[in-house]
Amino acid sequence: MPTLPSATVTDPPPFDTAVDEPEEDTAEEELPPSSQCDFEEVEPNQNPEDWQDLVLDRWMCGAFLEPMDGDVFSFDVESDAWVRIWVRASALGSMANPRLFVYDEDDEFTGSFEDSFLSEDIDRTFKLDEARSLGIGLFEQNIGTLQYGEDYFWRMRVSITKAPVKWDYEEEEPNNSKADAMPVESGDRVYGWVENGTKNDWFALEIEEPYTDVVVETDAWVHGSPLNPELEVKGPELVLDDGEYVLETIGQEDRHDSSSNYDAKVSFTAEVPGQYLIRLGACCERTPSRRKGGMPFWYVLDVSTSPGSPPEDTATAD
């Protein structure tokens, strides 16, 4: 280790209030990985039987050169690892708007990925449940007679990455109905995935004290999950709805603290003790044709409670 240079130090004069300027921070900002091409696609590779081997942690480059052009690749992951798929196009000046399909030979692990937030490029991270051989199909999202050519180029990198989130345990199946809701407690962080766009995962939170503040939220989309979660909380009391009594809806959200965060968060005060049911699914129940799911569509559900206060009695004596 280098030693500090010797220096002579003298005391400052009386009442000297001068302050030394802090040293300039010369640490360089960490740059994103280079997107220089390591490999070029080899045509024909449009059909699954013509797939091209993909080398992990290296940039594969290609272009949609013909109408309805597609590019198919294959790679192996030897453990239940986290995988990141990054496709760059518009950020590099390309006219391409890619769409990506990931699948395995048994069609157990499948997903369709499109744009990222405020970008036509794709950046998704997901967890494999076991070692798998996966295929990738890359296509131009805007299908037409003009959406192809040398200006429709792309660059793709698939890499093994560390887990972007922490959790305590995984969801317990079956929990696809209110009757099978999985019990959770304050402080729990549960990892799970939405089986398909029409199914939901249900959880049950028991509140013992009145006026308990509750926060239910997801860690998913902000960490690269392709899932845009939707949360709904139902209370223990019944309300009349279209002539029948149903559990009261406390809150339903498909956004977090800002409109640009596509995770979900529901905050409320549980005024009465009892069981509160949490529905977690793919956004959005009101637009079922847009709901997506599958094993890559993961989430971590975070539940927290804290003592609240009853509302102040504002009534005044006559």
Stockholm file with secondary structure:
# STOCKHOLM 1.0

chainA/1-318         MPTLPSATVTDPPPFDTAVDEPEEDTAEEELPPSSQCDFEEVEPNQNPEDWQDLVLDRWMCGAFLEPMDGDVFSFDVESDAWVRIWVRASALGSMANPRLFVYDEDDEFTGSFEDSFLSEDIDRTFKLDEARSLGIGLFEQNIGTLQYGEDYFWRMRVSITKAPVKWDYEEEEPNNSKADAMPVESGDRVYGWVENGTKNDWFALEIEEPYTDVVVETDAWVHGSPLNPELEVKGPELVLDDGEYVLETIGQEDRHDSSSNYDAKVSFTAEVPGQYLIRLGACCERTPSRRKGGMPFWYVLDVSTSPGSPPEDTATAD
#=GR chainA/1-318 SS CCCCCCCCCCCCCTTCCCCCCCCCCCCCCCCCCCCCCSEECCSCCCSGGGCEECCTTSEEEEECCSTTCEEEEEEEECSSCEEEEEEESGGGTCCCCEEEEEEETTSSSCEEECCBTTBSSEEEEEECSSCEEEEEEEEESSCSSSSCSTTSEEEEEEEEECCSSCCSEECCSCCSSGGGCEEECTTCEEEEECSSTTCCEEEEEEECSSSEEEEEEEESGGGTCSCCEEEEEEEEEEEEETTEEEEEEEEEESCCSSTTCCSCEEEEEECSCEEEEEEEEESCTTCGGGCCCSTTCEEEEEEEEEECCCCCCCCCCC
#=GC SS_cons         CCCCCCCCCCCCCTTCCCCCCCCCCCCCCCCCCCCCCSEECCSCCCSGGGCEECCTTSEEEEECCSTTCEEEEEEEECSSCEEEEEEESGGGTCCCCEEEEEEETTSSSCEEECCBTTBSSEEEEEECSSCEEEEEEEEESSCSSSSCSTTSEEEEEEEEECCSSCCSEECCSCCSSGGGCEEECTTCEEEEECSSTTCCEEEEEEECSSSEEEEEEEESGGGTCSCCEEEEEEEEEEEEETTEEEEEEEEEESCCSSTTCCSCEEEEEECSCEEEEEEEEESCTTCGGGCCCSTTCEEEEEEEEEECCCCCCCCCCC
//
